[in-house]
Amino acid sequence: MRRFVSILLKEYRHILREPRTLWMVFLSPAFVLVALSTIFVSGSSRIDLALWDQDHTPLSRQFAGALSSDADFSVGHVSDYEAIEDLLVDRRIDAALIIPPGFADTVQRGDTAPVQVILDGVDTFVAGQATGSLLGHAAHFGLALSRQLSLPPVPLQIHPRSAYLSDATERDSMIPGLIPIVFSLPVIAAALALARERETGSLEALVATPVRGLEFLGGKLVAYVTAALGGLLPVWLVTTVLFGVPLRGNPVLFILLAADFLLASVGMALFIGNLVRSQQTATVIALFVFFVPGFFLAGLTDPIDTTNLASTTFSYILPTTHFVTVCRALFLKGATLAEVWQPALALLGLSITWLGLGALTFGKRVR
Amino acid sequence: MIDSLHRIWGLVVKELLQLGRDKLLLGFVLLGPLLELLLMGGLAGGGVENLPLAVVDLDRSRVSRELITRLDQTDELLIKVYGDNVAQAQGWMQDGSISVIVVVPPGYGEALTAPQQSAKVQVIADGSNYVVSTVAIATTENVAAEIVQDLTARHAVASGGPVELRFVARFNALLDDRPHAITAMLGLIVYQVTLIIASQSFTRERELGTLEQLRVTPLGRLELMAGKAIPTLLVGLVDCLLMLGVIAVWFDIPVRGSLLLLLLLTIPFVLAQIGWGTLISLVSHTQQQALLFVFALAMLEVALSGFMVPAGDMPGVMRVLSAVSSVQHYLVILRGVMLRGAGLRSLWLPGMALGGIAAAVGTLAWLRLRLGLDTNSLSRQLQALWRIHQRERRERQANRRARGADVRREKKPRQTRKPAYADVRVESGE
């Protein structure tokens, strides 16, 4: 126990003696969260639209005018296909809308007039948004026209509502999801702390002392988990005070699950730190495991798709995936333990597994 | 000049040898990107599919079943459970087992077919994931539009609204999510590998004590920087080419534009990362600090890259900042060349921006290197300047006093003072 405490104190001293490291471990998660979150505007984004009116009638101008006055669109006018193609290649528009000649005649006959929409298919999310907005707009215009021309109303209307978000802002949904990702910083620091001992040779000196492998590993683990938990407070303040996303769930549950997540992540980091000889290698592996997958595989934007076995397995091995679910449930849904027991159990299982693996591999190397 | 090239070559060989010696590192640097791309491309390729849907059908008619079947047939939605009432379904949403609730009200079938009425269907989407809720709502709206169109065709009157939109998607006719996601991954992986290798360059030497040996070699500052930069540039380009091959063969996304142009524009992108990495490695005491700097920087770059929010949609300050994010410009170039088949005529602006960023960051790194290889050299230099300033002030004061003493010669002679600069030690810069 005394040996464990002395290792713990040594690690704290390592973190505390360098202002840069201290800043990075305690405050950088909050700082990065602010930077990541301010890019989201509250409210939906505008769609850049090029409009080519081939009809030139009062009705087609009315349709175009209704689009221009809609806050969802920023409309520019063009008059040939080459211009549309150039604008699409240059990424200056998200979609182009072509009103064909004879539009007004067809509508006034009571028939359905086709309107061509050319989407930029590269960003499918933006393309989907554009499709939805334009469809909604066309339906709305149709409704207004049908009242004017006494046609029957549109037979089927969808009343959409986003649960848990009063005004469906992207930012409110992203901020809790980003919390696990910003905590990769102190976690990776732990991997390097271990690799450094091996690279600089101070590990050999430690082996000669009566400190046992588990005490050494435990000291490092506890030091980095508690340091990162300290960093949770500024992150919490940023989320609730600065961005106004309240924690609807139980704060104690949140802290407990955060500690569980950090145990699993630091355990994973220590396991990585065990396998490698140099800090450079540890860095590269840690980035491969924590950085890009955090954004793509943890279900931050696209939910986990269970059709690809290899990728799904990797997603569920990452503690980040489960904590993203937990953070969103606790902050936005006000979930209780009974509702998040699955990710909570997964985190517990992962922390035991990674810590166990870390202890096993470490024991072999030192003894 | 030849000598200089020779010295740079020596350093390049040493760096490559060092890289080759650590087999695990080499494997991760060269094969890691491919592995990660395959793993993530397989997952993120699917896009948003099979969102679990709960249906609350209060109408229970043939028409309402048709709506439900159509919803189930979409790629995006998959019926998981039927509920009796909304409260029950909301309970399932609370514990995350479903993402979307569709409520068909009683009397839906009659309202749909009655000429003067509208049927109203409520859709509740899980807003805790914005992407999920947006996609779910858009999907149900599309299904509703289809149903209306069918009705219109059946009654042969334009009751589906007078305007019908016909959509065509350019560059990606099937609106596949994968090309967009995979290009982002390619950019981010090249970014992380090059930044990491560059950021460890000086820090590693410092921590292992070999930096002092480098200092006594005849390598100049620019030679030192070039020798450290070239291996990283090589690694970046090789990684980029390997991944482009995998993307073309495995994911079947060929490069539509000029591969040469893409590689040429990759060079300033990698150089910008080398600049940032060198700068970080010059100000970090330990590799751990360097990594944390890298991570903070990388998070910022990802935020500004337009991967999560298109750069044009960001609030004012961040939009301005995103102009200096090299990842953002590189993703524009990648998608332009690979997916849109764009040429230099469309891409000169991001290309110039990348060149500008690389030049600016490289200059900063060079200026920092001029100050010296010590992490504290900036503060040392400032301290030295301050001491010189102090010494000059004291000398001036001493001169003034001496002149005063000249005038008042009659008074008793002053005791001799020590020279003012005797206690000033000028630090030797680096």
Interface residues (C-beta under 8 A of the other chain):
Chain A: E18 R20 T21 M24 V25 S28 F31 V32 A35 L36 T38 I39 F40 V41 S45 R46 D48 F63 L88 V89 D90 R91 T106 V107 G110 D111 T112 A113 P114 V115 Q116 V117 I118 L119 D120 G121 V122 D123 T124 F125 V126 A127 G128 Q129 T131 G132 L134 L135 G136 A138 A139 F141 G142 L143 L145 S146 L149 L151 P152 P153 V154 P155 L156 Q157 I158 H159 P160 R161 S162 A163 Y164 L165 A168 T169 E170 D172 S173 M174 P176 G177 I181 V182 S184 L185 I188 A189 L192 A193 R196 E199 T200 L275 V276 R277 S278 Q279 Q280 T281 T283 V284 I285 A286 L287 F288 F291 V292 P293 F295 F296 L297 G299 T301 D302 P303 I304 D305 T307 N308 A310 S311 T312 F314 S315 T325 R328 A329 L332 K333 A335 A338 E339 V340 Q342
Chain B: D22 L24 L25 F28 V29 G32 E36 L39 M40 G42 L43 A44 G46 G47 V48 E49 N50 L51 Q90 M93 Q94 D95 G96 S99 I101 A111 L112 T113 P115 Q116 Q117 S118 A119 K120 V121 Q122 V123 I124 A125 D126 G127 S128 N129 Y130 V131 V132 S133 T134 V135 I137 A138 T140 E141 N142 A144 A145 I147 V148 L151 T152 V157 A158 S159 G160 G161 P162 V163 E164 L165 R166 F167 V168 A169 R170 F171 N172 A173 L175 D176 D177 P179 H180 A181 M185 L188 I189 Q192 V193 I196 I197 Q200 R204 E207 L208 S284 H285 T286 Q287 Q288 Q289 L291 L292 F293 V294 F295 A296 A298 M299 L300 V302 A303 L304 F307 M308 V309 P310 G312 D313 M314 P315 V317 M318 V332 R335 G336 L339 R340 G341 A342 S346
